[in-house]
Amino acid sequence: MKRKRSVVTSSGGAAPYAGPPRLGLRPPRPRPVPPGPGARGSDVPKSVASPPGARSSSAAWPRHGTGLAPGVSPLEPAPIDLSVDLAPRRPGTLVLQNPVMVASGTFGYGIEYGEVVDVERLGAICCKGTTLKPRLGNEPPRVTETPGGMLNSIGLQNPGVEAVIERYAPLWASWQVPVIVNVAGESIEDYVSVVERLEGVSGVAGIELNISCPNVGRGGLQFAVDRDAAAAVTSAVRRATELPLIVKLSPNVTDVRPIARAIQDAGADAISAINTLSGMAIDRRSGKPLLGNVYGGLSGPAIRPVGLRIVFEVAQVVDIPIIAIGGIASLDDALDYLAAGATAVQVGTAIFADPEVPLRIVDGLRASCAERGLTSHLPLVGTALPARPNRPSAKGVEYRP
Ligand SMILES: Cc1cc2nc3c(=O)[nH]c(=O)nc-3n(C[C@H](O)[C@H](O)[C@H](O)COP(=O)(O)O)c2cc1C
């Protein structure tokens, strides 16, 4: 039995949301959920016919129903279950108590925020990218603010997998909240070595592969931008571990769909999307590139429409769970991503401005389900998806400027 960690919120430790107050009034009436493909029976494509992440793969998806559990009295507010299975291909190995996670590189190793955030109330923690050997990272300056976001070129600074296991895993093992180790490398062998080292380590609940890394063996071409390279690293890691495996997509591609499909076919349990967009900034005093590394990754609210588009596209071609990342700073942002087909979300850059954002989203999601008369957030997943998936087009992204 795991020991529960005593942690506090800055607001003095808010109790978990326990449903709407019972004032002896009528229970909330289920709010109508917008009509969608779930109502159209056989029109529903296989890829969206059941919500990836639903607890039981055999259960029918009440996409646009009330979500009221059978046997629940209409007079009692039904209990709300926000849990989500992020690895339905290996059931029960990565079940989160709620779908709100913190994104890699924005929450350290989980301990840094222990005094201000009740980490045990999060769905899961993705730790900083971990490599085989320690890395010092890129030359400074490494971060700069941009309109609606930030650019970072941290360069995967981390102490290496051995130090991560020694310093952090014992503490993670004492937490209830699952910690997913974000893994990076410069070759398939690198990724496999890190994952083999993490296999069986108590406190490591899963792997998230950061494949937005240059493949030194292929002239620095990122794994994430090439379908075959993405599939090759995924299947090599899949063979090396029984841990739940999430693979993280890059937005820096013309058409992400074939890459997402290849990753699913190579054995990933879930897909997370998106990593940062490639960008740069100029130092106006010198007229030179501002970041020491010249290029940086753009994150924050500015990238949200890109993340939404990618989640929406990927949801139409895979049937494993999608974890949305990109500019999430509020409950509404998270709800948009659910509508686009995500079953869980990660909050990243918004944490730097307000570390309590993820837990506010958890509480807001629970309240939002209660208001709609839902017992789970899963009926909200995929409401924006078309009845039939858009066919991948030779033009890639489906827009007409
Ligand atoms: C400072 C910083 C460091 C990051 N480090 C990593 C990393 O080590 N591995 C990774 O996969 N993503 C990393 N990311 C990307 C985030 O996990 C996330 O995918 C991205 O920032 C988009 O989400 P956001 O807009 O909510 O921040 C980093 C992002 C930031 C801002």
The ligand as an ORCA input file, in Angstrom:
! r2SCAN-3c Opt
* xyz 0 1
  C      10.632     25.276    -20.569
  C      10.068     24.103    -21.300
  C      10.725     22.878    -21.275
  C      10.192     21.779    -21.960
  N      10.860     20.577    -21.887
  C      10.311     19.492    -22.516
  C      10.943     18.219    -22.417
  O      11.958     18.028    -21.727
  N      10.378     17.165    -23.084
  C       9.233     17.321    -23.829
  O       8.737     16.351    -24.412
  N       8.603     18.521    -23.907
  C       9.117     19.592    -23.281
  N       8.481     20.805    -23.366
  C       7.240     20.926    -24.156
  C       6.000     20.847    -23.267
  O       5.923     19.632    -22.571
  C       4.721     21.052    -24.105
  O       4.620     20.012    -25.050
  C       4.709     22.379    -24.836
  O       5.265     23.403    -24.031
  C       3.302     22.806    -25.277
  O       2.436     22.945    -24.182
  P       2.125     24.371    -23.468
  O       1.786     25.342    -24.544
  O       1.018     24.107    -22.521
  O       3.395     24.755    -22.775
  C       8.990     21.916    -22.688
  C       8.328     23.144    -22.704
  C       8.835     24.238    -22.023
  C       8.093     25.535    -22.051
*
